Amino acid sequence: QVQLVESGGGLVQPGGSLRLSCAASGTIFSIDSMGWYRRAPGKQRELVAIASTGGRTDYADSVKDRFTISRDSATVSLQMDSLKPEDTAVYYCYAARRGVIYWGQGTQVTVST
């Protein structure tokens, strides 16, 4: 089992920055990838960014050049810059280990004046 605890959400004005963090505990060896999804009101869940073992990272087109994912063995962070109102969503951390996906509880990010 892997437990994930997220932190760092909140309210920010357009153009501002936030940093989300997610700490994994439990059986963390052999985690294959970690990353972030988000779900905006009335929309489907969207993959935001992935950090795979070996250093590869991937981003949704909507966040490229604005968001940066970083990872060590047991934590994953998402630096979000130049935030837009359309980035408003609940952000969920995930970890994939041996074919099983584990989820954090979600953290709200609101971009608004």
BALOBA-1460 file (C-alpha; in Angstrom, 3 decimals):
// residues 113
<rec num="1" residu="q" x="0.000" y="0.000" z="0.000"/>
<rec num="2" residu="v" x="1.061" y="3.536" z="-0.743"/>
<rec num="3" residu="q" x="-0.358" y="6.532" z="1.069"/>
<rec num="4" residu="l" x="-0.210" y="9.974" z="-0.511"/>
<rec num="5" residu="v" x="-0.610" y="13.291" z="1.292"/>
<rec num="6" residu="e" x="-0.861" y="16.500" z="-0.676"/>
<rec num="7" residu="s" x="-0.283" y="20.081" z="0.377"/>
<rec num="8" residu="g" x="0.020" y="23.521" z="-1.120"/>
<rec num="9" residu="g" x="-3.294" y="24.383" z="-2.721"/>
<rec num="10" residu="g" x="-5.094" y="27.653" z="-2.224"/>
<rec num="11" residu="l" x="-6.362" y="30.851" z="-3.790"/>
<rec num="12" residu="v" x="-4.157" y="32.870" z="-6.109"/>
<rec num="13" residu="q" x="-4.684" y="35.709" z="-8.530"/>
<rec num="14" residu="p" x="-4.251" y="35.211" z="-12.278"/>
<rec num="15" residu="g" x="-0.576" y="35.331" z="-13.185"/>
<rec num="16" residu="g" x="0.458" y="34.117" z="-9.762"/>
<rec num="17" residu="s" x="2.219" y="30.969" z="-8.647"/>
<rec num="18" residu="l" x="1.566" y="28.017" z="-6.373"/>
<rec num="19" residu="r" x="3.559" y="24.947" z="-5.497"/>
<rec num="20" residu="l" x="1.876" y="21.619" z="-4.773"/>
<rec num="21" residu="s" x="3.666" y="18.833" z="-2.969"/>
<rec num="22" residu="c" x="2.798" y="15.186" z="-2.444"/>
<rec num="23" residu="a" x="4.551" y="12.886" z="-0.011"/>
<rec num="24" residu="a" x="4.343" y="9.114" z="-0.386"/>
<rec num="25" residu="s" x="4.642" y="6.678" z="2.494"/>
<rec num="26" residu="g" x="4.161" y="2.972" z="3.005"/>
<rec num="27" residu="t" x="5.521" y="0.580" z="0.390"/>
<rec num="28" residu="i" x="7.277" y="3.122" z="-1.764"/>
<rec num="29" residu="f" x="9.946" y="0.988" z="-3.396"/>
<rec num="30" residu="s" x="9.238" y="0.143" z="-7.032"/>
<rec num="31" residu="i" x="7.000" y="3.154" z="-7.614"/>
<rec num="32" residu="d" x="7.043" y="3.527" z="-11.398"/>
<rec num="33" residu="s" x="5.657" y="6.997" z="-11.902"/>
<rec num="34" residu="m" x="4.150" y="9.831" z="-9.921"/>
<rec num="35" residu="g" x="2.262" y="12.830" z="-11.099"/>
<rec num="36" residu="w" x="-0.784" y="15.035" z="-11.006"/>
<rec num="37" residu="y" x="-4.295" y="14.994" z="-12.396"/>
<rec num="38" residu="r" x="-6.927" y="17.662" z="-11.983"/>
<rec num="39" residu="r" x="-10.681" y="17.872" z="-12.180"/>
<rec num="40" residu="a" x="-12.392" y="21.169" z="-12.836"/>
<rec num="41" residu="p" x="-16.086" y="21.679" z="-12.041"/>
<rec num="42" residu="g" x="-18.236" y="20.050" z="-14.699"/>
<rec num="43" residu="k" x="-15.255" y="18.599" z="-16.557"/>
<rec num="44" residu="q" x="-13.551" y="15.243" z="-16.829"/>
<rec num="45" residu="r" x="-10.376" y="14.425" z="-14.993"/>
<rec num="46" residu="e" x="-7.329" y="15.663" z="-16.887"/>
<rec num="47" residu="l" x="-3.736" y="14.488" z="-16.701"/>
<rec num="48" residu="v" x="-1.532" y="17.451" z="-15.848"/>
<rec num="49" residu="a" x="2.013" y="16.114" z="-15.515"/>
<rec num="50" residu="i" x="3.913" y="12.864" z="-15.066"/>
<rec num="51" residu="a" x="7.364" y="12.148" z="-13.657"/>
<rec num="52" residu="s" x="8.531" y="8.644" z="-14.498"/>
<rec num="53" residu="t" x="11.363" y="6.683" z="-12.985"/>
<rec num="54" residu="g" x="14.492" y="7.598" z="-14.930"/>
<rec num="55" residu="g" x="13.715" y="11.274" z="-15.080"/>
<rec num="56" residu="r" x="11.273" y="11.513" z="-17.969"/>
<rec num="57" residu="t" x="8.548" y="14.128" z="-17.598"/>
<rec num="58" residu="d" x="5.428" y="14.783" z="-19.647"/>
<rec num="59" residu="y" x="2.891" y="17.585" z="-19.540"/>
<rec num="60" residu="a" x="-0.557" y="18.369" z="-20.818"/>
<rec num="61" residu="d" x="-0.383" y="20.888" z="-23.646"/>
<rec num="62" residu="s" x="-2.438" y="23.313" z="-21.601"/>
<rec num="63" residu="v" x="0.257" y="23.602" z="-18.912"/>
<rec num="64" residu="k" x="3.489" y="23.252" z="-20.872"/>
<rec num="65" residu="d" x="5.964" y="26.061" z="-20.225"/>
<rec num="66" residu="r" x="3.978" y="27.124" z="-17.146"/>
<rec num="67" residu="f" x="4.096" y="24.086" z="-14.843"/>
<rec num="68" residu="t" x="7.153" y="22.126" z="-13.756"/>
<rec num="69" residu="i" x="7.049" y="18.708" z="-12.131"/>
<rec num="70" residu="s" x="9.861" y="17.429" z="-9.963"/>
<rec num="71" residu="r" x="10.278" y="14.160" z="-8.124"/>
<rec num="72" residu="d" x="12.553" y="12.264" z="-5.801"/>
<rec num="73" residu="s" x="11.970" y="8.738" z="-4.582"/>
<rec num="74" residu="a" x="9.041" y="9.533" z="-2.309"/>
<rec num="75" residu="t" x="7.794" y="13.016" z="-3.155"/>
<rec num="76" residu="v" x="6.479" y="14.767" z="-6.205"/>
<rec num="77" residu="s" x="5.988" y="18.503" z="-6.554"/>
<rec num="78" residu="l" x="4.268" y="20.697" z="-9.107"/>
<rec num="79" residu="q" x="5.442" y="24.275" z="-9.513"/>
<rec num="80" residu="m" x="2.652" y="26.222" z="-11.173"/>
<rec num="81" residu="d" x="3.482" y="29.620" z="-12.641"/>
<rec num="82" residu="s" x="1.507" y="32.077" z="-14.742"/>
<rec num="83" residu="l" x="-1.705" y="30.600" z="-13.407"/>
<rec num="84" residu="k" x="-4.923" y="31.172" z="-15.309"/>
<rec num="85" residu="p" x="-8.552" y="31.008" z="-14.168"/>
<rec num="86" residu="e" x="-8.943" y="27.841" z="-16.257"/>
<rec num="87" residu="d" x="-6.378" y="26.141" z="-14.015"/>
<rec num="88" residu="t" x="-8.953" y="26.189" z="-11.221"/>
<rec num="89" residu="a" x="-9.573" y="22.598" z="-10.193"/>
<rec num="90" residu="v" x="-9.021" y="19.986" z="-7.542"/>
<rec num="91" residu="y" x="-5.534" y="18.588" z="-8.072"/>
<rec num="92" residu="y" x="-4.858" y="14.962" z="-7.263"/>
<rec num="93" residu="c" x="-1.479" y="13.374" z="-6.781"/>
<rec num="94" residu="y" x="-1.060" y="9.779" z="-7.949"/>
<rec num="95" residu="a" x="1.555" y="7.064" z="-7.708"/>
<rec num="96" residu="a" x="1.728" y="3.994" z="-9.921"/>
<rec num="97" residu="r" x="3.312" y="0.881" z="-8.481"/>
<rec num="98" residu="r" x="3.255" y="-2.548" z="-10.090"/>
<rec num="99" residu="g" x="0.081" y="-1.852" z="-12.007"/>
<rec num="100" residu="v" x="-1.814" y="-0.306" z="-9.090"/>
<rec num="101" residu="i" x="-2.703" y="3.399" z="-8.974"/>
<rec num="102" residu="y" x="-2.818" y="5.171" z="-5.639"/>
<rec num="103" residu="w" x="-4.433" y="8.572" z="-5.150"/>
<rec num="104" residu="g" x="-4.096" y="11.469" z="-2.798"/>
<rec num="105" residu="q" x="-7.102" y="13.158" z="-1.260"/>
<rec num="106" residu="g" x="-6.974" y="16.154" z="-3.568"/>
<rec num="107" residu="t" x="-6.159" y="19.798" z="-2.983"/>
<rec num="108" residu="q" x="-8.146" y="22.762" z="-4.276"/>
<rec num="109" residu="v" x="-6.484" y="25.344" z="-6.490"/>
<rec num="110" residu="t" x="-8.519" y="28.451" z="-7.257"/>
<rec num="111" residu="v" x="-7.264" y="31.124" z="-9.626"/>
<rec num="112" residu="s" x="-9.417" y="34.207" z="-9.339"/>
<rec num="113" residu="t" x="-9.403" y="37.924" z="-8.695"/>
